[in-house]
Amino acid sequence: MTGNGPRPVEIRPHTVSKILEIEWDDGEVSKLTYEHLRVECPCADCKGHGPGQEKTITGKEDIDILNFQPVGNYAVQLQFDDGHDTGIYTWDYLRRLGGSAWG
């Protein structure tokens, strides 16, 4: 779970550009492509259960996000149009994907 790091103030999906924009409570803004989010899905099916079990996800250039749901106070679950919906993206994982790791 997320610690004391930044938390999203607003999450905005941009369907035309296929970018998920996240405004953080420390003023930073992350812009993550849908493709990047799908390729970096943190679920066990994509990342495996241990080192060396990761799958290489390709062919997701035109992926779309159909829905996203909060998971407690620490994450969001994304539903992609390829049927994949098992990834739980914690706030600190999204922040790292956006290139602005904290602490």
Secondary structure as the mmCIF struct_conf table of DSSP 4:
data_model
#
loop_
_struct_conf.conf_type_id
_struct_conf.id
_struct_conf.beg_label_comp_id
_struct_conf.beg_label_asym_id
_struct_conf.beg_label_seq_id
_struct_conf.end_label_comp_id
_struct_conf.end_label_asym_id
_struct_conf.end_label_seq_id
BEND BEND1 ASN A 4 GLY A 5
STRN STRN1 PRO A 8 HIS A 14
TURN_TY1_P TURN_TY1_P1 THR A 15 LYS A 18
STRN STRN2 ILE A 19 TRP A 24
TURN_TY1_P TURN_TY1_P2 ASP A 25 ASP A 26
BEND BEND2 GLY A 27 GLY A 27
STRN STRN3 VAL A 29 THR A 33
HELX_RH_AL_P HELX_RH_AL_P1 TYR A 34 VAL A 39
TURN_TY1_P TURN_TY1_P3 GLU A 40 GLU A 40
BEND BEND3 CYS A 43 CYS A 43
HELX_RH_AL_P HELX_RH_AL_P2 ALA A 44 LYS A 47
BEND BEND4 HIS A 49 GLY A 50
TURN_TY1_P TURN_TY1_P4 PRO A 51 GLY A 52
TURN_TY1_P TURN_TY1_P5 GLU A 61 ASP A 62
STRN STRN4 ILE A 65 VAL A 71
TURN_TY1_P TURN_TY1_P6 GLY A 72 TYR A 74
STRN STRN5 ALA A 75 PHE A 80
TURN_TY1_P TURN_TY1_P7 ASP A 81 ASP A 82
BEND BEND5 GLY A 83 GLY A 83
STRN STRN6 ILE A 88 THR A 90
HELX_RH_AL_P HELX_RH_AL_P3 TRP A 91 LEU A 97
TURN_TY1_P TURN_TY1_P8 GLY A 98 GLY A 99
#
